[in-house]
Amino acid sequence: MKKRIVLALGGNALGKDLAEQMQAVQGTAQALAGLIEEGHELVITHGNGPQVGMIHQAFESAAHTPAHSPVLPMSVCVALSQGYIGYDLQNALREELRKRGINKGVAALITQVRVDERDPAFHQPDKPIGSFLSEENAQLLARQGVRVREEPGRGWRRVVASPEPVEIIELDAIKAMLAAGQVPIAIGGGGIPVVAEGPHLRGASAVIDKDRASALLAQAIDADMLIILTAVEKVAVHFNTPQQQWLDSMTPQQAHAYIRAGEFAPGSMLPKVEAALAFAESRPGRQALITLLARASDGIAGRTGTIISQ
């Protein structure tokens, strides 16, 4: 059965730098083209953690050179990352579709997402961005007023606010692309965070969780399925213990119970399950799938992955 799908790419589908990204998108494009070839209607979203951090650090470093380049706001860094990732992704997917004889347009859309300036997340930054830092470099940034946090066993990273997405500003453009039979790449990195001030949209110093934004988009375009791609084939409870159990499916009630029990790690699987749950609960018949990119087709057919549905 052909489906309208919002497919959220994880960082492993994009690489950590320019060279890795250019290589990674080739395999990613093959998997995406396979889904389109099966007849599914896709909207592609993606993360930007390493990329937006790299952009922010580059302009921050340039500010200390004789040129005194300005430090760019986080909203502008997110916009740059959308163009930087979208450029590679749309070209790789377009090429792969042409190889298969599929004449579909693919375009990355610079997408803004409205947030509420009163969101409590602005007072509790917790979203990691950029590459891992040594403790020495992290403390140096902390003395400059940059929020940092240690991830045990992995290093330090800067953290910024991650408010809830409220509205996708370019929603009508995404719908128009779908109606024209094209493949939109949208809300990259969760979207450019903006606050509405009358008719004006002001960039906010934040990043939005791309899975939560993808769930909002999936609801807004009346998608049949939200696919959240990650580094594991299925969701597990009692993860990394002798009692580990891979889950083929969850009802919303089961998902809520697992969340209350602390089964999913914050900053890792928890936001993915929460986003999947939000979409699955939004209307009967909607399904959310969490799995590997390489197994997405099998997951849609119900042969693997973790499905959350009512």
C-alpha positions in Angstrom: 0.0 0.0 0.0 1.5 3.4 -1.1 1.9 5.9 1.7 2.5 9.6 2.3 5.6 9.5 4.5 7.6 12.1 6.4 11.1 10.5 6.7 13.5 12.0 9.3 17.1 11.3 8.6 19.5 10.9 11.5 23.1 12.1 11.6 24.5 8.8 10.5 22.9 9.4 7.1 24.8 12.6 6.6 28.3 12.2 8.1 30.1 14.6 10.4 31.9 16.9 7.9 31.9 17.9 4.3 33.9 14.9 3.0 31.8 12.4 5.0 28.6 14.0 4.0 29.3 13.9 0.3 30.0 10.2 0.6 27.2 9.4 3.0 24.4 11.0 0.9 25.2 8.6 -1.9 24.0 5.6 0.1 21.2 7.7 1.6 19.9 8.7 -1.8 19.8 5.0 -2.9 17.6 4.1 0.0 15.3 7.1 -0.5 15.0 6.5 -4.2 14.0 2.9 -3.5 11.1 4.1 -1.4 10.0 6.6 -4.1 10.4 3.8 -6.7 7.9 1.7 -4.6 5.4 4.5 -5.1 5.6 6.2 -1.7 5.2 10.0 -1.5 8.1 11.4 0.6 8.9 14.5 2.5 12.5 14.3 3.8 13.7 16.0 6.9 17.1 15.8 8.5 19.2 16.6 11.5 22.1 19.1 11.5 23.9 18.7 14.9 27.5 18.4 13.7 27.0 20.8 10.8 25.4 23.7 12.7 28.0 23.4 15.4 30.8 23.5 12.8 29.3 26.6 11.2 28.8 28.4 14.5 32.4 27.5 15.6 33.8 28.7 12.3 32.2 32.2 12.5 33.1 32.4 16.2 36.8 31.7 15.3 36.6 34.3 12.5 35.4 36.9 14.9 38.8 36.7 16.7 40.8 37.3 13.5 41.9 40.7 12.2 38.8 40.7 10.0 36.6 40.7 13.1 33.8 38.8 11.3 30.5 38.9 13.1 29.4 35.9 15.2 26.2 34.7 13.5 23.0 34.1 15.4 22.0 30.5 15.9 19.0 31.0 13.6 21.3 32.0 10.8 23.6 29.1 11.4 20.6 26.7 11.1 19.6 28.4 7.8 23.2 27.9 6.5 23.1 24.3 7.5 19.9 23.7 5.7 21.4 25.0 2.5 24.7 23.2 3.0 23.1 19.8 3.7 20.2 20.3 1.3 22.5 21.0 -1.6 24.3 17.7 -1.3 21.1 15.7 -0.5 19.0 17.0 -3.3 21.7 16.5 -5.9 22.4 13.0 -4.8 18.7 12.0 -4.8 18.0 13.7 -8.1 20.9 11.8 -9.7 19.8 8.5 -8.2 16.2 9.0 -9.4 17.4 9.8 -12.9 19.5 6.6 -13.0 16.2 4.7 -12.2 14.3 6.6 -14.9 12.2 8.6 -12.4 11.7 12.2 -13.5 10.8 13.9 -10.2 11.9 17.2 -9.0 13.8 17.4 -5.6 14.4 20.6 -3.8 15.6 21.7 -0.3 13.3 24.3 1.1 14.7 26.9 3.6 12.1 26.3 6.3 11.2 28.4 9.4 9.5 27.0 12.4 7.7 29.2 14.9 8.4 28.7 18.6 6.9 30.4 21.7 9.4 32.9 23.2 7.8 32.0 26.6 8.8 28.4 26.2 10.6 27.3 29.4 13.4 25.6 27.3 14.9 29.1 26.8 15.8 29.1 30.5 17.2 25.5 30.5 19.4 24.9 27.4 19.9 21.2 26.9 20.2 20.5 23.2 23.8 19.4 22.2 25.3 20.8 19.0 28.6 20.6 17.3 31.5 18.2 17.8 32.7 16.8 21.1 35.2 19.0 23.0 38.0 18.4 25.4 37.3 19.5 29.0 39.9 22.2 28.6 38.2 23.7 25.5 34.7 23.2 27.1 35.7 25.2 30.2 37.2 27.9 28.0 33.9 28.3 26.2 32.0 28.2 29.6 34.1 31.1 30.8 33.0 33.0 27.7 29.3 32.4 28.6 28.7 29.4 26.3 26.6 26.7 27.9 28.4 23.3 27.8 27.6 19.8 29.1 29.5 16.6 29.6 28.3 13.4 28.0 29.9 10.7 30.1 32.5 8.7 28.3 32.2 10.8 25.1 33.4 14.3 26.0 31.9 17.8 26.3 29.5 19.6 23.9 27.9 23.0 23.8 24.2 23.1 24.5 21.5 25.5 23.4 17.7 25.9 24.1 15.4 23.5 22.3 11.8 24.9 22.4 8.8 23.0 21.2 7.8 23.6 17.5 4.5 25.4 17.2 4.0 26.2 13.5 5.8 25.4 10.2 5.9 28.7 8.3 6.5 27.3 4.8 3.8 24.6 5.1 1.9 25.8 2.1 5.0 25.6 -0.1 5.7 22.0 1.1 2.1 21.1 0.3 2.4 22.7 -3.2 5.5 20.7 -3.9 3.8 17.5 -3.0 0.7 18.4 -5.1 3.1 18.9 -8.0 4.6 15.4 -7.5 8.0 16.7 -6.3 10.1 15.6 -3.3 10.6 18.4 -0.7 13.5 18.4 1.7 12.2 20.5 4.6 12.7 21.7 8.2 16.4 20.8 8.1 17.8 20.6 11.6 14.2 21.0 13.0 13.7 24.3 11.1 15.0 27.8 11.6 13.6 28.8 15.0 11.6 32.1 14.8 9.3 34.1 17.1 6.4 36.0 15.6 6.3 39.7 16.3 3.2 40.8 14.4 4.0 40.2 10.7 7.7 40.0 11.5 9.5 36.8 12.2 12.5 37.2 14.5 15.2 34.5 14.7 15.5 32.8 18.1 18.7 31.6 19.7 17.8 27.9 19.7 17.6 24.7 17.8 14.5 22.6 17.4 14.5 18.9 17.8 14.1 17.6 14.2 12.0 14.6 15.3 9.5 16.7 17.1 9.3 19.1 14.1 9.0 16.2 11.8 6.0 14.9 13.8 4.4 18.3 13.6 4.9 18.4 9.8 3.6 14.8 9.4 0.4 15.9 11.2 0.1 19.1 9.1 0.3 17.3 5.8 -1.9 14.4 6.9 0.9 11.8 6.4 0.1 8.2 6.8 3.4 7.4 8.4 6.3 9.1 10.2 9.6 7.3 9.9 12.4 8.3 12.4 15.7 6.8 11.3 18.3 6.0 13.8 21.4 3.8 14.4 19.5 0.7 15.6 17.0 -1.5 13.8 14.5 -1.4 16.6 13.8 0.3 20.0 14.8 -1.7 23.0 13.8 -1.7 26.7 16.4 -2.6 29.4 18.9 -1.4 26.8 22.5 -2.7 27.2 21.5 -5.1 30.1 21.2 -8.9 30.1 17.4 -8.3 30.1 17.5 -6.2 26.8 14.4 -6.7 24.7 13.8 -5.5 21.2 10.3 -4.2 20.5 8.4 -4.9 17.3 5.6 -2.6 18.2 4.2 -0.4 21.0 0.8 1.0 21.7 0.7 4.6 22.9 -0.2 3.3 26.4 2.8 1.0 26.4 5.1 3.8 25.1 3.9 6.1 27.9 4.6 3.4 30.5 8.1 2.8 29.2 8.8 6.6 29.3 7.6 6.8 32.9 9.8 3.9 33.8 12.8 5.8 32.3 13.5 3.1 29.6 14.7 5.5 27.0 17.8 7.7 27.3 17.3 11.5 27.2 19.0 13.1 24.2 19.1 9.7 22.4 16.0 7.4 22.0 13.6 9.3 24.3 13.0 12.3 21.9 12.5 9.9 19.0 9.9 7.8 20.9 8.2 11.0 22.1 8.0 12.4 18.6 6.7 9.1 17.2 4.2 8.9 20.0 2.9 12.4 19.3 2.2 11.5 15.7 0.7 8.1 16.4 -1.7 9.6 19.0 -2.7 12.5 16.7 -5.3 10.4 14.8 -6.4 6.8 14.6 -4.7 4.9 11.7 -1.4 6.9 11.8 1.7 4.9 12.3 5.2 5.9 13.4 8.2 3.7 12.6 11.7 3.8 14.2 14.3 1.8 12.4 17.5 1.9 10.2 17.6 3.7 6.9 18.6 0.5 5.2 15.6 -1.3 6.6 13.0 1.4 6.0 11.3 -0.4 3.2 11.0 -3.6 5.3 9.8 -1.5 8.2 7.0 0.0 6.1 5.9 -3.5 5.1 5.9 -4.5 8.8 8.9 -6.9 8.7 11.2 -5.0 11.0 11.6 -1.8 13.1 9.4 -0.7 15.9 5.9 0.5 15.0 3.9 2.8 17.3 0.2 3.0 16.5 -3.2 3.0 18.2 
